[in-house]
Amino acid sequence: MHPNYRPNIPYPDTPEILNARSVSNNNLQNVESALPQIYNWMYLSRRTDDRLRDLFRQGLVYGTLAGGQGNEGLAAPIGLLLDREIDVVCFSHRNLAGHLIWSDHLCDHLCQYMANAGSPTLGREGNVHHGDPLNRSLPIISHLGPLLSSVMGGVDSQRRNGEKAIGVCFIGDGASSTGDVHETMNFAAVLEIPVVFFIENNEYAYSTPISEQYTIESLASRADAYGMAATSLDISETQSIVSEVNRVFSEVRESGKPAVVEVKTLRLRGHAAYDTCHYLTDGIIEGWKKRDANQILRASLIEKLGEDAVLDAECTINAYLEECIKVSLAQPPISEQDLEADQFSNAFHGFQCKQEGLEVKNLTFAQALNHAHKLILEESDKAIVMGQDIATYGGAFKVTDELYDKFGREKVINTPLAESATVGYGIGLAFNGHRPVIEFQFADFATDATSQICLNAGTFYFRCGAKIPMVLRFPGGGGLTFGSFHSQEIEALYIHFPGLKVLYPSTVQDAFDCMLAAYDSDDPVLLFEHKALYRGLRGDIVINNDHNRVWQSRLVREGLVATLVSYGHLVTVCEKVCAYLEDEYEYSIELIDLRSLKPVDLDPIRESVRKTGRLIMVHEARRNTGFGAEVVSQIVEELFFYMEAPPLRIGSQNVPVPFAGPLEKQYLPTKESIVQDIINWLEHLS
C-alpha cells in the first residue's frame, strides 16, 4: 500500500470473526482450536477471488486477474502464523488470503483491483502486485524469480536492527526454474539469512506441466544442494500444514538459517481469468477438487462444530464481502496525477561529514572513491558495502581496499557471484531502512541484474511510495584493451528506465563528492566510474558537505565559438581538445561537464548555446542511441532559432568494443579524432 496515501472512505466494519489476524505462537499446542479462524480467512479469500472474477467479466476489475483458488490452505495459515510486527514477506499472485490477513481493510484490496480513487497505490500498481510497505510486505513484479532476494535483504535488515524476524517468500513450480531462485537460495545459505522459501507446486506453469520444467522427484530436494532443511506438504491437509509451518518458522527464527518448504497445491481456476484450461484433462480437474482444502476443512468443522456454526460464519463473511464490493464500486475513478514528479522521492538522507574542511592531498580517482567509502562506513550505521571480491582482495580496481579489515563482514560483504540476487538483496535492505552500496566488477556485468535494477528498484517508489536508497557502482569504459565484455559504456540503457538517478564524475574531487551524493540520495543512484581514470588521474580533495552540487552541470572553461558538452573520462580529453583548438586555431570552445546524467541539468547548456549558437556533444558511448542524442534533441527543440549550425555528435563506433589496441583506438573517440571532427565541422560551416 502507498505509505503516502490512505483514502478517507467510510468502509464497512470488519466482522468480529475476522478481527483476529494471528495465531502466531512458537508453542502452538492446540492446532484444532485455530482451525475455525483459519477457515474464516480461507473462505473470505475464496469468495473474494470468485467475486473478483465475476466483476472482471463485467468489466469492473482491471488488469490480469490471477486467482488463488486452491492455495488458500497455505496462504491463510502462513499469514496467521507470521509475526506481523517484525517479519518480512512477499506474497505472490496466488496468495490473496495472505494479503487480506496482513494488510488493512478488504475495501483497500477491492479498490486496488478496481483501480479507482480508493486504490491505496493511487492506481499505479497492478491489481495483485501491491504489498504493504509500511508493514514490510513487499510488492511483487511479474518477473517472479527476483522477488525472493528482496525478502532476503529485508529480513537481514530486520535482524541487523535487533529483531528476531524471519522472511517468507513464494515461488511456483514454473518460476522455480529461473536463475534468480537458485542465486537467492545459495546466497541465503552462504550468509545464513532466515528466509523460508515456499514452493507452491500446482504442477502447471500456466499450461506447461512439471514434466517439462524439471526431472527430479521433488522440488524440495533442491534444498539439499544448498545445505538447507526441506519439508514437503500437501495443501489438502490443513492441520498438518499449520503444525509443520509453525515448526519451520520456529526453527528458522531460532537458528537464523534458511529453509525450503514445498507444498503440493491446486489451481482450481486457470492461470488467469482468460485461461480456459483446455490443456487439462477432466481427470486432473476432478482430482484437484477432491483435494480442495477449503471443502475438506469445511466438512471437518461441520462435523465438530455443527453445520449452523459454519453457515453462520459464512453468511457473515458473505454479507461483509458484498457490502465492501458495494462501497468499493461506488468510489469515483482515479484522478489524473503529476506522474513524472513521483518517479523519484527527491529526498536526501542528510549525510554530513564530521571532517568538513579537511584537505587530502594527491589521491588517485580510485583512492578518492575509497576515502568516500571509509567516511560513509565510519559515519553511517546504516551503510553496507557489498560485491564480488571486495573484501580481502579490495575489489577488481581496489576501490574497496582495506575496508574489510577496518569494518568487518557485518559492513563489508563479499557476495557470491550472483549479480541479480545481490541487487535484490540490496533492494530489501534499502526498503527496510539500510543504505547499501553495491560494486559491480564491471558495468557490463550489471546486465545480469537489469530486471532488478530497472523494473524493481527503479519503479519501487512510483509503485508503492517506499524509498530505495542504494548506490550501484559501475566501472565502465574502454581504452584498456579489455574487450567487449569489460569495456561497455551503457549509461543510456539505464537512463531510459524511470526512477534511476545516474552520476558520472570526471575529476578526483567529483568522484569523492559523487560517491557521497549518491549515498545521500533516498533514490537508487547508479555511479558510473571510468576505469581509465582510476589510476590515470590524480588530485586533491576537500572534504565538504556541499557534495550535492554534483547534481548540477559544471562549467569547465568558457568560450564563444561553440558549446562542447561531455561527461566522464572524455571531459579530461575534451579539455585538451579545447586547449589545442584555441592555441592552434583560435577557436574558443566552451566546455561543460554534465556530471549528473539523470536528472540532467541543461540550464548551463541552454545559456551557453544562446551565446555561442553551436552545440557539440561528445561521449564514449556508441553514437547511435547514446545519451548525447537526447541532450542534443532537447536543446534543438528548445533553441532551434538560436542555433547557427546543426549540432555535432561524436561518439564511439556502432560496433561491439574490439579487443586489439589499434582497433580499440579506431573504435573510440580520441583527442586527435575529436579535434579533426570539430575542425571539419567548423570549416564546413564557414
C-alpha positions in Angstrom: 0.0 0.0 0.0 1.3 3.5 -0.8 2.6 4.9 2.5 1.7 8.4 1.4 -1.9 7.7 0.8 -4.8 6.3 2.8 -8.3 7.0 1.3 -10.7 8.7 3.6 -13.6 6.4 2.9 -16.1 5.1 5.5 -15.5 1.4 5.0 -17.9 -1.2 6.5 -16.9 -2.5 9.9 -14.9 -5.7 9.9 -16.8 -8.6 11.5 -15.6 -9.8 14.8 -14.7 -13.2 13.3 -12.2 -11.5 11.1 -10.6 -9.2 13.6 -8.0 -11.7 14.8 -5.2 -11.9 12.4 -2.7 -14.0 14.2 -2.3 -17.5 15.6 1.4 -16.9 15.9 2.8 -18.8 18.8 6.1 -20.6 19.0 4.4 -23.3 21.1 1.1 -23.7 19.2 -0.2 -26.7 21.1 -3.8 -27.0 20.1 -3.9 -26.7 16.3 -7.6 -27.6 16.2 -8.6 -24.6 18.2 -7.1 -22.4 15.4 -8.9 -24.1 12.5 -12.2 -22.1 12.6 -10.2 -18.9 12.5 -8.1 -20.2 9.6 -11.2 -21.4 7.7 -12.8 -18.0 8.0 -9.9 -16.4 6.2 -9.7 -19.2 3.7 -13.4 -18.8 3.0 -13.1 -15.0 2.6 -10.2 -15.4 0.2 -12.1 -17.9 -1.9 -15.3 -15.9 -2.1 -13.3 -12.7 -2.8 -11.4 -14.4 -5.6 -14.6 -15.7 -7.1 -16.4 -12.4 -6.9 -13.4 -10.6 -8.4 -13.6 -13.0 -11.3 -17.3 -12.1 -11.7 -16.5 -8.4 -11.6 -13.7 -8.8 -14.1 -16.1 -10.4 -16.5 -18.4 -7.4 -16.1 -15.5 -5.0 -16.9 -15.4 -3.7 -13.3 -12.0 -5.1 -12.4 -8.9 -4.4 -14.5 -5.6 -6.0 -15.3 -4.6 -9.6 -15.4 -6.7 -11.4 -12.8 -4.8 -14.3 -11.3 -6.8 -16.1 -8.7 -5.6 -18.1 -5.7 -8.5 -20.6 -5.7 -6.8 -23.8 -4.3 -3.9 -22.0 -2.5 -5.9 -20.7 0.5 -5.0 -23.7 2.6 -1.4 -22.5 2.6 -1.7 -18.7 2.3 -4.1 -18.3 5.2 -2.1 -20.3 7.8 1.1 -18.6 6.8 -0.5 -15.1 7.1 -1.8 -16.0 10.6 1.4 -17.7 11.8 3.8 -14.9 10.9 4.6 -12.1 13.3 3.2 -9.1 11.6 5.1 -6.8 13.9 8.6 -7.8 12.7 8.6 -10.4 9.9 9.1 -9.7 6.2 7.0 -11.2 3.4 6.3 -11.1 -0.3 3.0 -12.7 -1.1 2.6 -13.9 -4.7 -0.4 -13.5 -7.0 -1.8 -16.8 -5.6 -1.9 -15.6 -2.0 -4.9 -13.3 -1.7 -5.6 -14.8 1.8 -2.1 -13.7 3.0 -2.7 -10.2 1.6 -6.1 -9.9 3.3 -4.7 -11.0 6.7 -1.6 -8.9 6.5 -2.9 -5.5 5.3 -5.7 -3.2 6.3 -9.3 -3.3 5.1 -10.9 -5.6 2.5 -12.0 -2.4 0.6 -8.4 -1.4 0.1 -7.8 -4.6 -1.9 -11.1 -4.3 -3.8 -10.4 -0.7 -4.8 -6.9 -1.7 -5.9 -8.4 -4.3 -8.3 -11.0 -1.7 -9.5 -8.2 0.9 -10.0 -10.5 3.7 -8.6 -10.0 6.6 -6.2 -9.8 4.2 -3.3 -6.7 2.5 -4.7 -4.0 2.5 -2.0 -1.3 2.7 -4.7 -3.1 5.6 -6.4 -3.9 3.3 -9.3 -0.2 2.9 -10.2 0.5 -0.7 -9.2 -1.1 -3.8 -10.8 -4.1 -5.2 -9.1 -2.5 -8.1 -7.4 1.1 -6.7 -7.3 0.6 -4.4 -4.4 2.1 -5.1 -1.0 2.1 -3.1 2.2 5.5 -1.4 2.6 4.6 0.2 5.9 4.3 -3.4 7.3 7.2 -5.0 5.5 5.1 -6.7 2.8 7.0 -6.2 -0.5 5.1 -5.6 -3.7 5.7 -8.0 -6.5 6.9 -7.7 -10.0 5.9 -10.1 -12.8 9.4 -11.3 -13.0 8.8 -13.8 -10.2 12.3 -15.1 -9.5 13.8 -11.7 -8.5 11.2 -11.4 -5.7 13.0 -13.7 -3.4 16.2 -11.8 -2.9 14.4 -8.6 -1.8 12.8 -10.6 1.1 16.3 -11.9 2.0 17.5 -8.3 2.2 14.5 -7.1 4.2 14.8 -9.8 6.9 18.6 -9.3 7.1 17.9 -5.6 7.7 15.4 -6.5 10.5 18.0 -8.8 12.1 20.6 -6.1 11.9 18.0 -3.9 13.7 17.9 -6.4 16.5 14.6 -8.1 15.6 14.3 -11.8 15.6 12.5 -11.7 12.3 12.1 -14.3 9.5 11.3 -13.7 5.9 8.8 -15.6 3.8 8.6 -15.7 0.0 6.7 -17.8 -2.5 7.6 -19.3 -5.9 5.7 -21.6 -8.1 6.9 -24.8 -9.8 7.4 -22.9 -13.0 9.2 -19.9 -11.6 11.5 -22.3 -9.7 13.3 -22.8 -13.0 14.5 -19.2 -13.0 18.1 -18.4 -12.2 17.2 -15.9 -9.6 15.7 -18.6 -7.4 18.9 -20.5 -7.3 21.0 -17.4 -6.9 19.0 -16.4 -3.9 18.8 -19.8 -2.2 22.6 -20.1 -2.4 23.0 -16.5 -1.2 20.8 -17.0 1.8 22.5 -20.2 2.7 26.0 -18.7 2.4 25.1 -15.6 4.5 22.8 -17.6 6.8 19.8 -15.4 6.4 16.5 -16.7 7.9 14.2 -17.0 4.9 11.6 -19.6 4.3 11.3 -20.4 0.6 7.8 -21.7 -0.1 7.4 -23.6 -3.4 3.8 -23.8 -4.5 3.7 -26.7 -6.8 0.4 -26.9 -8.6 2.0 -29.0 -11.4 1.5 -26.4 -14.1 3.4 -23.2 -15.1 0.5 -21.6 -17.0 0.0 -24.5 -19.4 3.5 -26.1 -19.1 3.4 -29.3 -17.0 6.1 -30.1 -14.5 7.5 -32.8 -16.7 8.7 -30.0 -18.9 10.1 -28.0 -16.0 12.3 -30.4 -14.1 13.2 -34.1 -13.9 13.8 -34.5 -10.1 11.2 -36.2 -8.0 10.7 -33.3 -5.6 11.5 -29.6 -5.8 12.1 -29.7 -2.0 15.1 -31.9 -2.7 16.9 -29.0 -4.3 17.4 -27.6 -0.7 20.0 -30.4 -0.2 22.3 -28.7 -2.7 22.3 -25.5 -0.6 22.5 -27.2 2.8 19.0 -26.2 3.8 16.4 -28.1 5.7 13.5 -29.1 3.5 9.8 -30.0 4.2 7.2 -31.4 1.8 3.5 -30.8 2.5 0.1 -31.3 0.8 -2.4 -28.5 0.6 -5.4 -30.7 1.5 -4.0 -31.4 5.0 -4.7 -28.0 6.7 -3.9 -29.3 10.2 -0.6 -30.7 9.2 0.3 -27.5 7.3 -0.4 -25.4 10.4 1.7 -27.6 12.6 4.6 -28.0 10.1 4.7 -24.4 9.0 4.7 -23.3 12.7 7.5 -25.7 13.4 9.6 -24.5 10.4 9.0 -20.9 11.4 10.1 -21.6 15.0 13.2 -23.4 13.8 14.3 -20.8 11.3 13.6 -18.0 13.8 15.9 -19.7 16.4 18.6 -20.9 14.0 18.8 -17.9 11.8 19.2 -20.3 8.8 17.0 -20.6 5.7 14.7 -23.5 4.8 12.6 -24.7 1.9 9.0 -25.9 2.1 7.4 -27.4 -1.0 3.6 -27.6 -0.9 1.6 -29.6 -3.4 -1.1 -27.0 -4.1 -4.0 -26.8 -6.6 -5.1 -24.4 -9.3 -8.8 -24.7 -9.3 -9.1 -21.9 -11.8 -6.9 -21.1 -14.8 -3.6 -19.3 -14.7 -5.6 -16.1 -15.1 -9.2 -15.1 -15.9 -8.8 -15.6 -19.6 -7.3 -19.1 -19.3 -9.8 -21.8 -20.4 -7.7 -24.7 -19.0 -8.3 -26.6 -22.2 -4.9 -28.3 -21.7 -6.1 -30.1 -18.6 -8.0 -33.4 -18.6 -11.2 -33.9 -16.7 -9.5 -36.4 -14.5 -6.9 -33.9 -13.3 -9.6 -31.3 -12.5 -11.7 -33.8 -10.6 -8.7 -35.0 -8.7 -7.9 -31.4 -7.7 -11.4 -30.8 -6.5 -11.2 -33.8 -4.2 -8.1 -32.3 -2.6 -9.6 -28.8 -2.1 -8.5 -27.8 1.4 -11.5 -25.4 1.7 -14.0 -28.2 1.3 -12.1 -30.7 3.3 -11.7 -28.3 6.3 -15.3 -27.2 6.0 -16.6 -30.8 6.3 -14.3 -31.4 9.3 -15.6 -28.2 11.0 -19.2 -29.1 10.4 -18.6 -32.5 12.0 -17.0 -30.9 15.0 -18.9 -27.6 15.4 -22.2 -28.3 13.6 -23.4 -27.0 10.3 -25.2 -24.0 11.7 -22.0 -22.6 13.2 -20.1 -22.9 9.9 -23.1 -21.5 7.9 -23.4 -18.5 10.3 -19.7 -17.6 9.8 -20.0 -17.9 6.0 -23.2 -15.8 5.9 -21.5 -13.1 8.0 -18.5 -13.1 5.7 -20.6 -13.1 2.5 -22.6 -10.1 3.8 -19.5 -8.3 4.7 -17.9 -9.0 1.3 -21.0 -7.8 -0.7 -21.2 -4.6 1.4 -17.5 -4.0 0.7 -18.0 -4.6 -3.0 -20.9 -2.1 -3.0 -18.8 0.6 -1.2 -15.8 0.0 -3.4 -17.8 0.2 -6.7 -19.2 3.5 -5.5 -15.8 5.2 -5.5 -15.1 7.6 -8.3 -12.5 6.9 -11.0 -8.8 7.7 -10.2 -8.0 11.3 -11.0 -5.1 12.5 -13.1 -1.8 13.0 -11.3 1.6 14.5 -11.8 3.1 11.2 -12.7 6.6 12.4 -13.6 7.0 14.2 -10.3 6.7 10.9 -8.4 9.2 8.8 -10.2 11.7 9.9 -7.6 11.3 10.7 -3.9 13.9 13.5 -4.4 14.6 13.2 -0.7 18.0 13.1 0.9 19.3 11.4 4.0 21.2 14.4 5.2 24.6 12.8 5.3 27.2 15.1 6.8 31.0 14.6 7.1 32.4 15.3 10.5 35.8 16.2 8.9 34.4 19.0 6.8 37.2 21.3 5.5 39.9 18.7 5.8 42.1 18.6 2.6 43.5 15.2 1.4 46.4 15.5 -1.0 47.4 13.7 -4.1 44.8 10.9 -4.4 44.1 8.9 -7.4 40.5 8.7 -8.7 40.1 5.2 -7.1 41.6 6.4 -3.8 39.1 9.3 -3.7 36.3 6.8 -4.0 37.9 4.6 -1.4 38.1 7.6 1.0 34.4 8.3 0.5 33.5 4.7 1.3 35.5 4.9 4.5 33.8 8.1 5.6 30.4 6.6 4.9 31.1 3.4 6.8 32.5 5.4 9.7 29.7 7.9 10.0 26.6 6.0 9.0 25.4 3.0 10.9 23.1 2.0 8.0 25.8 1.7 5.4 26.7 -1.7 4.0 29.1 -2.2 1.1 28.8 -5.4 -0.9 30.0 -7.0 -4.1 32.3 -9.7 -5.5 35.9 -9.8 -4.4 35.5 -6.6 -2.4 36.7 -7.9 0.9 40.3 -9.1 1.4 41.1 -8.5 -2.3 39.7 -5.0 -2.2 37.7 -5.1 -5.4 38.7 -5.5 -9.0 40.1 -2.0 -9.1 41.0 -1.7 -5.3 38.3 0.9 -4.7 37.2 -1.1 -1.5 40.8 -1.8 -0.4 41.2 -2.2 3.4 37.5 -1.7 4.1 37.0 -5.3 5.1 40.0 -5.2 7.5 38.7 -2.0 9.1 34.9 -2.6 9.2 34.5 -6.4 9.1 32.0 -8.7 7.5 28.9 -7.0 9.0 29.6 -3.9 7.0 31.6 -5.2 4.0 30.1 -8.3 2.4 31.8 -10.5 -0.1 28.8 -11.7 -2.2 28.5 -14.9 -4.2 28.7 -14.5 -8.0 25.1 -13.5 -8.3 24.5 -10.0 -9.6 20.7 -10.2 -9.7 20.4 -11.6 -6.2 22.9 -9.1 -4.9 20.8 -6.2 -6.2 17.6 -7.8 -4.9 19.3 -8.2 -1.5 20.2 -4.6 -1.6 16.7 -3.6 -2.5 15.3 -5.4 0.5 17.9 -3.8 2.8 17.1 -0.4 1.4 13.4 -0.9 1.6 13.8 -1.5 5.3 16.0 1.5 6.0 19.6 0.4 5.4 21.7 2.1 2.7 23.6 -0.5 0.6 26.5 0.3 -1.8 26.9 -2.4 -4.4 30.0 -2.7 -6.6 29.9 -4.4 -9.9 33.3 -5.7 -11.1 32.5 -4.2 -14.5 29.5 -2.2 -15.7 28.9 -4.9 -18.3 28.1 -7.5 -15.6 25.2 -5.4 -14.4 23.2 -6.5 -17.4 22.6 -9.8 -15.4 20.7 -7.7 -12.9 18.8 -5.5 -15.3 15.3 -6.6 -14.1 16.2 -5.9 -10.5 17.7 -2.5 -11.3 15.3 -1.2 -13.9 12.0 -3.0 -13.2 12.2 -3.4 -9.4 14.4 -0.8 -7.8 13.7 1.9 -10.4 9.9 1.6 -10.2 9.6 0.9 -6.4 8.9 4.5 -5.2 6.4 5.2 -8.0 4.6 1.9 -7.4 4.3 1.9 -3.6 5.9 5.1 -2.2 8.7 3.3 -0.4 12.2 4.7 -0.8 15.1 2.6 -2.1 18.3 4.4 -1.1 21.0 2.4 -2.7 24.2 3.1 -4.7 25.2 0.9 -7.6 28.8 1.4 -8.8 29.6 0.7 -12.4 33.2 0.6 -13.6 32.9 1.2 -17.3 34.6 2.5 -20.4 37.3 1.3 -22.8 40.8 2.2 -23.7 42.5 -0.6 -21.6 42.1 -3.4 -24.2 39.7 -5.4 -22.0 37.4 -6.3 -24.9 33.7 -6.4 -25.4 32.6 -7.7 -22.0 34.6 -5.4 -19.8 34.5 -2.1 -21.6 30.9 -1.1 -22.3 29.5 2.4 -21.8 25.9 1.5 -21.1 24.6 4.5 -19.2 22.0 5.2 -21.9 20.4 1.9 -21.2 19.7 2.7 -17.5 18.9 6.4 -18.2 16.0 5.1 -20.3 14.3 3.5 -17.3 12.4 5.7 -14.9 13.2 6.1 -11.2 17.0 5.7 -11.5 19.5 8.5 -11.0 22.8 8.5 -12.8 26.1 10.2 -11.9 29.3 10.2 -14.0 32.3 12.1 -12.5 35.3 13.3 -14.4 37.6 14.6 -11.6 39.1 13.3 -8.4 37.1 15.8 -6.3 33.9 14.9 -8.2 34.5 11.2 -7.7 34.6 11.8 -4.0 31.6 14.1 -4.0 29.5 11.9 -6.3 30.0 8.9 -4.0 28.7 11.0 -1.1 25.9 12.5 -3.1 24.8 9.1 -4.3 24.8 7.7 -0.8 22.9 10.8 0.5 20.1 10.3 -2.0 17.0 8.4 -1.0 16.6 7.2 -4.6 18.6 4.4 -6.3 21.7 6.0 -7.9 24.0 4.5 -10.5 27.5 5.8 -10.2 29.5 5.3 -13.4 33.3 5.3 -13.0 35.6 5.2 -16.0 38.3 2.6 -15.5 40.9 4.7 -17.2 40.5 7.4 -14.5 41.1 5.0 -11.5 44.9 5.2 -11.8 45.2 7.7 -14.6 44.1 10.8 -12.7 45.4 12.3 -9.5 44.3 15.3 -7.5 43.5 16.8 -4.1 40.1 16.6 -2.4 38.5 18.8 0.2 36.0 17.1 2.5 32.9 19.2 2.4 29.2 18.9 2.9 28.3 20.5 -0.4 28.5 17.2 -2.2 25.1 17.6 -3.7 26.3 20.2 -6.1 27.3 17.4 -8.4 23.7 17.1 -9.4 24.3 20.3 -11.5 26.5 20.6 -14.6 29.9 22.1 -14.2 31.4 24.9 -16.4 34.9 23.7 -17.2 36.1 26.5 -19.4 34.5 29.5 -21.2 34.3 30.0 -24.9 32.5 31.9 -27.7 32.7 29.7 -30.8 30.7 26.6 -29.7 29.4 24.8 -26.7 31.0 21.4 -26.1 29.2 19.1 -23.7 30.7 15.8 -22.3 31.0 13.7 -19.2 33.2 11.1 -17.5 36.7 10.3 -18.9 36.1 12.3 -22.1 35.9 15.6 -20.2 39.6 15.3 -19.5 40.2 14.5 -23.2 37.9 17.4 -24.3 39.9 19.8 -22.0 43.0 19.0 -24.1 40.9 19.3 -27.3 39.7 22.8 -26.3 43.2 23.9 -25.3 44.6 22.7 -28.6 41.9 24.3 -30.8 42.4 27.6 -29.0 46.2 27.5 -29.3 46.4 26.3 -32.8 43.2 27.6 -34.5 42.0 30.4 -32.1 38.7 28.5 -31.7 37.3 29.4 -28.3 35.2 26.4 -27.2 33.0 26.5 -24.1 33.2 23.1 -22.2 30.5 21.8 -19.9 30.7 18.7 -17.8 27.3 17.2 -17.2 28.3 15.2 -14.1 24.6 14.2 -13.5 23.1 12.4 -16.4 19.7 11.8 -14.7 18.3 14.2 -13.7 20.2 16.2 -16.2 20.9 19.9 -15.7 20.5 21.5 -19.1 20.3 25.2 -17.9 24.0 25.9 -18.3 23.9 24.4 -21.8 20.9 26.4 -22.7 22.6 29.6 -21.6 25.8 28.7 -23.4 24.1 27.8 -26.7 22.2 31.1 -26.6 25.7 32.7 -26.5 27.6 30.5 -29.0 24.9 29.3 -31.3 26.6 26.0 -31.8 26.5 22.7 -29.9 28.9 19.7 -29.8 28.1 16.6 -27.9 31.0 14.2 -27.1 30.7 10.9 -25.2 32.4 7.5 -25.3 29.2 5.5 -25.6 28.2 4.5 -29.1 27.0 7.3 -31.2 23.7 5.8 -32.2 21.1 6.0 -29.4 23.8 7.3 -26.9 22.7 9.7 -24.3 24.1 12.6 -26.3 21.3 12.2 -28.8 18.8 13.1 -26.0 20.7 16.1 -24.9 21.0 17.4 -28.5 17.3 16.7 -29.1 16.2 18.7 -26.1 18.4 21.6 -26.8 17.5 21.7 -30.5 13.8 21.5 -29.7 14.0 24.5 -27.4 16.7 26.6 -29.0 16.4 25.9 -32.7 16.2 29.5 -33.7 19.3 30.4 -31.6 21.4 27.9 -33.5 23.7 28.9 -36.3 24.6 25.4 -37.3 23.4 21.8 -37.0 24.8 20.1 -33.8 27.7 17.8 -34.0 27.6 14.5 -32.2 30.8 12.5 -31.5 30.8 9.0 -30.0 32.3 5.6 -30.4 31.6 3.5 -33.5 28.4 1.4 -33.5 30.0 -1.9 -33.1 31.0 -4.2 -30.1 34.1 -3.0 -28.3 37.1 -4.6 -30.1 40.0 -6.1 -28.1 43.2 -5.3 -30.0 44.7 -1.9 -29.1 44.8 -0.4 -32.7 41.2 -1.5 -33.2 40.0 -0.1 -29.9 41.7 3.2 -30.7 39.9 3.2 -34.0 36.6 2.5 -32.2 36.9 5.2 -29.5 36.8 8.9 -29.8 40.4 10.2 -29.2 41.8 13.7 -28.8 43.0 13.5 -32.4 39.7 12.3 -33.8 37.7 14.8 -31.8 39.9 17.7 -32.9 39.6 16.6 -36.6 35.8 16.2 -36.3 35.4 19.7 -34.8 37.7 21.3 -37.3 35.9 19.7 -40.3 32.5 20.7 -38.8 33.6 24.3 -38.2 35.3 24.7 -41.6 32.3 23.2 -43.3 30.0 25.8 -41.6 32.2 28.6 -42.8 
